[in-house]
Amino acid sequence: MSKFGTMILGPPARGSVSDEGSGWDRALGPLLILSFCALGLGLFLPVLRVDKFFVFTEQFSIMDSIMTLFMEGEIFIALVVLLFSIAFPLVKLAQAFSLWRRTDIHSGHFDRRLKWLGFLSKWSMVDVFVVALVVFSVKASAIANATTEPGLYFFFAASIGTAAAIGLIKAAAERLRNGEETVN
């Protein structure tokens, strides 16, 4: 890793995938950073444009939707969307980063955290499903026409990028534990 990367991210833990990996394993850091950036864009950029009666147009981001739900007293729905659209993706990204950069692959701690992350990953597409359900419900309305916006694609990319990074971390750890070389 470059001096700049070490300055920003801190030194990798001894025995971590970041420390021991080579070749394509080095792409995990940028993949995690890109996934985090895509998540931020997906949360704040519009995910949906709604045209009502061909005259009124509104754009909604995930953050706008959560705030609107809270302000309209739909606390339970707002909390569900908050949990699956913000909390789960952020926790998955933070855990994936920690496994890649801060956890020794030879420790039992790595295996426990990887197992826990696997459990979280089973819910990985629920966040995308929640957003897709909102898009579908608006599109099904007879009085409005809905069009997807870039935020939805960034949000989806963050989910896919995080899932890919988790799979690559697991594969790299297994390969490094077995003493196999990384394919360049």
PEQUI-V411697 format. One record per pair of residues at least 24 apart in sequence whose ideal C-beta (glycine too) atoms are under 10 Angstrom apart, sorted by the first residue. I is the first residue (numbers start at 1). J is the second residue. Records with the same first field share a line. If there is no record, write none. Layout:
I=J ; J
This chain:
1=26 ; 29 ; 101
5=29 ; 30 ; 33
8=33
9=33 ; 97 ; 100 ; 101 ; 102
10=101 ; 102
11=101 ; 102
12=100 ; 101 ; 102 ; 103
13=98 ; 100 ; 101 ; 102 ; 103 ; 104 ; 105 ; 107
14=104 ; 106
15=103 ; 104 ; 105 ; 106 ; 107 ; 110 ; 176
16=98 ; 99 ; 100 ; 101 ; 102 ; 103 ; 104 ; 105 ; 106 ; 107 ; 110 ; 169 ; 173 ; 176
17=99 ; 100 ; 101 ; 103 ; 104 ; 105 ; 110 ; 168 ; 169 ; 170 ; 171 ; 172 ; 173 ; 175 ; 176
18=97 ; 99 ; 100 ; 101 ; 102 ; 103 ; 169 ; 172
19=100 ; 101 ; 102 ; 104 ; 105 ; 176
20=104 ; 105 ; 106 ; 172 ; 173 ; 175 ; 176 ; 177 ; 182
21=100 ; 105 ; 168 ; 169 ; 172 ; 173 ; 175 ; 176 ; 182
22=172 ; 176 ; 181 ; 182 ; 183 ; 184
23=172 ; 181 ; 182 ; 183 ; 184
24=168 ; 171 ; 172 ; 182 ; 183 ; 184
25=100 ; 168 ; 169 ; 171 ; 172 ; 173 ; 175 ; 176 ; 182 ; 183
26=182 ; 184
27=165 ; 168
28=96 ; 97 ; 99 ; 100 ; 101 ; 164 ; 165 ; 166 ; 168 ; 169 ; 172
29=97 ; 100 ; 101 ; 165
30=165
31=96 ; 100 ; 161 ; 162 ; 164 ; 165 ; 168 ; 169
32=93 ; 94 ; 96 ; 97 ; 99 ; 100 ; 101 ; 161 ; 162 ; 164 ; 165 ; 166 ; 168 ; 169
33=93 ; 97 ; 161 ; 165
34=157 ; 158 ; 161 ; 165
35=89 ; 92 ; 93 ; 96 ; 97 ; 157 ; 158 ; 159 ; 160 ; 161 ; 162 ; 163 ; 164 ; 165
36=89 ; 90 ; 93 ; 94 ; 96 ; 97 ; 158 ; 161 ; 162
37=154 ; 157 ; 158 ; 161
38=89 ; 151 ; 153 ; 154 ; 155 ; 156 ; 157 ; 158 ; 159 ; 160 ; 161 ; 162
39=85 ; 86 ; 89 ; 90 ; 92 ; 93 ; 127 ; 154 ; 155 ; 157 ; 158 ; 159 ; 161 ; 162
40=90 ; 154 ; 155 ; 158
41=150 ; 151 ; 153 ; 154 ; 155 ; 157 ; 158
42=85 ; 89 ; 127 ; 128 ; 131 ; 150 ; 151 ; 152 ; 153 ; 154 ; 155 ; 156 ; 157 ; 158 ; 159
43=85 ; 86 ; 89 ; 90 ; 151 ; 154 ; 155 ; 158
44=151 ; 154
45=149 ; 150 ; 151 ; 152 ; 153 ; 154 ; 155
46=147 ; 148 ; 149 ; 150 ; 151 ; 152
47=85 ; 131 ; 132 ; 134 ; 135 ; 148 ; 149 ; 150 ; 151 ; 152 ; 153 ; 154 ; 155 ; 156
48=131 ; 134 ; 135 ; 138 ; 139 ; 146 ; 147 ; 148 ; 149 ; 151 ; 152
49=138 ; 145 ; 146 ; 147 ; 148 ; 149
50=135 ; 138 ; 139 ; 141 ; 143 ; 144 ; 145 ; 146 ; 147
51=144 ; 145 ; 146 ; 147
52=141 ; 143 ; 144 ; 145 ; 146
53=143 ; 144 ; 145
54=144 ; 145
56=144
57=145 ; 147
58=144 ; 146
59=147 ; 149 ; 151
60=134 ; 135 ; 138 ; 146 ; 149 ; 151
61=149 ; 151 ; 152 ; 155
62=86 ; 127 ; 130 ; 131 ; 134 ; 151 ; 152 ; 155
63=151
64=151
65=130 ; 131 ; 134
77=130 ; 134
80=126 ; 130
81=127 ; 130 ; 131 ; 133 ; 134
83=123 ; 126 ; 127 ; 130
84=123 ; 124 ; 125 ; 126 ; 127 ; 128 ; 129 ; 130 ; 131
85=126 ; 127 ; 128 ; 130 ; 131 ; 134 ; 155
86=127
87=127
88=120 ; 121 ; 123 ; 124 ; 126 ; 127 ; 130 ; 159 ; 162
89=120 ; 124 ; 127 ; 128 ; 155 ; 158 ; 159 ; 162
90=158 ; 162
91=116 ; 117 ; 120
92=117 ; 120 ; 121 ; 123 ; 124 ; 127 ; 158 ; 159 ; 162 ; 163 ; 165 ; 166
93=158 ; 161 ; 162 ; 165 ; 166
95=120 ; 121 ; 162 ; 166 ; 169
96=120 ; 121 ; 161 ; 162 ; 163 ; 164 ; 165 ; 166 ; 167 ; 168 ; 169
97=162 ; 165 ; 169
99=165 ; 166 ; 169 ; 170 ; 172 ; 173
100=165 ; 166 ; 168 ; 169 ; 172 ; 173
101=169
103=169 ; 173
104=173
105=169 ; 172 ; 173 ; 174 ; 175 ; 176 ; 177
106=173 ; 176 ; 177
110=169 ; 173 ; 177
111=173
114=166 ; 169 ; 170 ; 173
117=162 ; 166 ; 169 ; 170
118=166 ; 167 ; 170
120=162 ; 166
121=162 ; 163 ; 166 ; 167 ; 170
124=159 ; 160 ; 162 ; 163 ; 166
125=156 ; 159 ; 160 ; 163
126=159
127=155 ; 156 ; 158 ; 159 ; 162
128=152 ; 155 ; 156 ; 158 ; 159 ; 160
129=159
131=155 ; 156 ; 159
132=156
